[in-house]
Amino acid sequence: FSDPCHRMSSGGKLSSIRTLGGHRRTKVYGRLDCPVALSLIRRGRNAVEHRVFFADEETAIAAGYRPCGQCMRDAYRAWKLRRRDAAVAASSE
């Protein structure tokens, strides 16, 4: 199976492997097939030497990266809400 985001399990079923990429300078992570990241790389706006890779979202978040707003919309919205809530809580102290 040629899709890098999936592989065959030992039982012959398709299973997803969560491999993510990020950009070291912008601290954004997302799917390896993210159209925004690929476009930026293609146009020379994101140098590939700043690319980093994560096994999963927890690892990316622990490293201080935020989700991409294009390819990881639900995770990005949740991140924005947590950030807003933290700002509101800090301003009310």
C-alpha positions as CSV (number, residue, x, y, z in Angstrom):
1,F,0.0,0.0,0.0
2,S,1.6,3.2,-1.1
3,D,-0.1,5.8,1.1
4,P,2.5,6.9,3.7
5,C,-0.2,7.6,6.3
6,H,-1.6,4.1,6.3
7,R,-0.2,0.6,6.5
8,M,-1.5,-3.0,6.6
9,S,-1.8,-4.5,10.0
10,S,-0.9,-8.1,10.6
11,G,-4.5,-9.0,10.3
12,G,-4.6,-7.6,6.8
13,K,-6.6,-4.5,7.8
14,L,-5.6,-1.0,7.1
15,S,-4.4,0.9,10.1
16,S,-3.4,4.6,10.4
17,I,0.0,5.7,11.6
18,R,0.1,9.2,12.9
19,T,3.3,10.7,11.5
20,L,3.3,14.5,11.6
21,G,5.7,17.2,10.3
22,G,6.4,20.6,11.7
23,H,8.5,23.7,11.1
24,R,11.1,24.5,13.7
25,R,10.9,28.3,13.3
26,T,7.1,28.7,13.2
27,K,6.4,25.9,15.8
28,V,3.5,24.6,13.7
29,Y,2.8,20.9,13.1
30,G,0.5,19.1,10.7
31,R,0.0,16.2,8.4
32,L,2.8,15.4,6.0
33,D,0.4,15.9,3.1
34,C,-0.7,19.4,4.3
35,P,-1.3,21.5,1.1
36,V,-0.2,24.7,2.9
37,A,3.1,23.2,4.1
38,L,3.8,21.6,0.7
39,S,3.1,24.8,-1.1
40,L,5.4,26.8,1.2
41,I,8.2,24.3,0.7
42,R,7.6,24.2,-3.1
43,R,7.8,28.0,-3.3
44,G,10.9,28.1,-1.1
45,R,9.1,29.9,1.8
46,N,9.7,27.1,4.3
47,A,13.2,25.6,4.0
48,V,13.3,21.9,4.4
49,E,16.2,22.1,6.8
50,H,13.7,23.6,9.3
51,R,11.4,20.6,9.0
52,V,10.9,18.3,12.0
53,F,8.9,15.2,12.4
54,F,6.7,13.8,15.2
55,A,5.4,10.3,15.9
56,D,2.1,11.8,17.3
57,E,0.3,14.9,18.4
58,E,1.2,14.5,22.0
59,T,4.9,14.6,21.1
60,A,4.5,17.8,19.0
61,I,2.5,19.6,21.7
62,A,5.0,18.6,24.3
63,A,7.7,20.1,22.1
64,G,5.8,23.4,22.1
65,Y,4.2,23.2,18.6
66,R,0.7,24.2,17.7
67,P,-1.6,22.5,15.2
68,C,-1.9,23.7,11.6
69,G,-5.1,25.7,11.0
70,Q,-5.5,24.2,7.5
71,C,-4.9,20.4,7.8
72,M,-5.7,20.0,11.5
73,R,-8.7,22.3,11.8
74,D,-10.4,20.6,14.8
75,A,-7.1,20.5,16.8
76,Y,-6.4,24.1,15.8
77,R,-9.8,25.3,17.0
78,A,-9.4,23.5,20.3
79,W,-5.9,25.0,20.7
80,K,-7.3,28.5,20.0
81,L,-10.0,28.1,22.6
82,R,-7.6,26.9,25.2
83,R,-5.3,29.8,24.5
84,R,-8.2,32.3,24.7
85,D,-9.5,30.8,27.9
86,A,-6.0,31.0,29.4
87,A,-5.7,34.6,28.4
88,V,-9.1,35.4,29.9
89,A,-8.2,33.6,33.2
90,A,-4.9,35.4,33.4
91,S,-6.5,38.8,32.8
92,S,-9.0,38.3,35.6
93,E,-6.4,37.5,38.2
